[in-house]
Amino acid sequence: MPSTRDSDAVDLADLARHHFTPVLGRYFERSWSHGDGHRLYDTAGKAYLDFANGIAVSALGHRHPAVTAAIHDQVDRLMVPTGAIGYSEPPVALAAELAKTFPEPLDTVMFLNSGSEAIEAALKLARRVTGRPGIIAFRGGFHGRTFGATSVTTSNINYRTGYEPLLPGVYFAPFPAAYPEFAGDGQAASDACLAILRSLLETVIAPASVAAMLIEPVQGEGGYYPAPAEFLQALRAICHEHGILLIADEVQTGFGRTGRMWAFEHAGIVPDVVCLAKAIANGLPLSAIVSSRALQERWGRGAHGSTFGGNPVACAAGLAVLRTIREQRLVENAAARGEELTAGLERIMAEDDRIGDIRGPGLMVGTEFVIDRTSGRPDGATSEALLARCADEGLLVLSCGLAHQVVRWIPPLDVTPAEILEGLEIFADALAGLGHPGEGGP
Ligand SMILES: Cc1ncc(COP(=O)(O)O)c(C=O)c1O
């Protein structure tokens, strides 16, 4: 394990207060030294069970030996992206390996650098290829911070305020969140939201003017709401009928996170374009869009590009990530450990009415806190206090949702049953330690 460096001994938070941008939001005012396996270490040497993973980025944990070795090897060979001058092995090999994980006809990959850039690329592709202006996105979605991605993001008004006018031609339909409005009934949520979507297409924008519909199969930042399978199937059918491209934002859900390699598989559909990032290189900046070859051929040579996209070092890491997921059967592990996590949380919920809902497939699990179960009114104060207490006790989990009312669990894909139990125990103890409102808890 690496030792704490001398420079770690300086007060990073204090230095940051003077010279580091104040714009970035963060969950904790803690200073980090290094990661090792599933533990993150602060500069004082304290270990934390990391079930946050840089928001679903280090899906294989920290310093994964296969990923680290691949990076070292590639740094010694070639670091510079070669996209503009020809081919190098890591991006081409990673494109081929990624394509194997997708159903037909999704066989062609363009690499970029971030989730937002993948969204930009998908939106540009959709407009250019269809010759149509309209984009339909779903309320509560988070797709990133660049202008195009911001234009389709509605998870928080702070992400949009002051940036108008945003991209024109964007329309929003409701996302079929089954809780609290539909008491967990996915079919009812789906029916209600489809009715509004159909009305949008009848009264606001004609289907023939819509280039794409963009959806997260499980809404991430917005609150860990899975889209019911029937909703995704209906979207697929509507898009098919009208020549609209269906874009799946799998930036957070991809790479086995939901117990399937790609979350759209739960619904048995095949999108036209899939956006990937986060876990793709276990921490190095890399993203991609995947579509059929025919679609990208219609997009046209030179229609889009990126200097850094497909950096060979990031792609070498990506190859090691894919190989590890396959060889260690980590998609299966995510499904099995996810069931244990959900069952454990359900046991805690049975004893604690501050939790209103537990949801999400695989290792993408949200625990929603409510003022009371009858109204389902969100209780961000409890989940925020819980996050802080869990961190004090050595467990990193994050929140999501408009009121930060959902504690989100994003353990590494190779998490063990013992670590799931450990996380649950810390969570339960921290929750008990908060005390109920009116109990005069600590
Ligand atoms: C679903 C989803 N899409 C897009 C993005 C944007 O990715 P990035 O921050 O890499 O630009 C995120 C980031 O959290 C995300 O969760």
The ligand as an SDF file (V2000), in Angstrom:
LIG
                    3D

 16 16  0  0  0  0  0  0  0  0999 V2000
  -26.2960    9.6470  -16.5370 C   0  0  0  0  0  0  0  0  0  0  0  0
  -25.1910   10.6540  -16.7380 C   0  0  0  0  0  0  0  0  0  0  0  0
  -25.0000   11.1820  -17.9470 N   0  0  0  0  0  0  0  0  0  0  0  0
  -24.0230   12.0590  -18.1890 C   0  0  0  0  0  0  0  0  0  0  0  0
  -23.1710   12.4640  -17.1780 C   0  0  0  0  0  0  0  0  0  0  0  0
  -22.0980   13.4690  -17.4610 C   0  0  0  0  0  0  0  0  0  0  0  0
  -20.8460   12.8630  -17.3870 O   0  0  0  0  0  0  0  0  0  0  0  0
  -19.5210   13.7340  -17.1820 P   0  0  0  0  0  0  0  0  0  0  0  0
  -19.5730   14.3130  -15.8170 O   0  0  0  0  0  0  0  0  0  0  0  0
  -18.4050   12.7280  -17.3610 O   0  0  0  0  0  0  0  0  0  0  0  0
  -19.4950   14.7780  -18.2400 O   0  0  0  0  0  0  0  0  0  0  0  0
  -23.3290   11.9290  -15.8930 C   0  0  0  0  0  0  0  0  0  0  0  0
  -22.4450   12.3360  -14.7890 C   0  0  0  0  0  0  0  0  0  0  0  0
  -22.7060   12.1530  -13.6390 O   0  0  0  0  0  0  0  0  0  0  0  0
  -24.3700   10.9920  -15.6660 C   0  0  0  0  0  0  0  0  0  0  0  0
  -24.5730   10.4590  -14.4520 O   0  0  0  0  0  0  0  0  0  0  0  0
  1  2  1  0
  2  3  1  0
  2 15  2  0
  3  4  2  0
  4  5  1  0
  5  6  1  0
  5 12  2  0
  6  7  1  0
  7  8  1  0
  8  9  2  0
  8 10  1  0
  8 11  1  0
 12 13  1  0
 12 15  1  0
 13 14  2  0
 15 16  1  0
M  END
$$$$
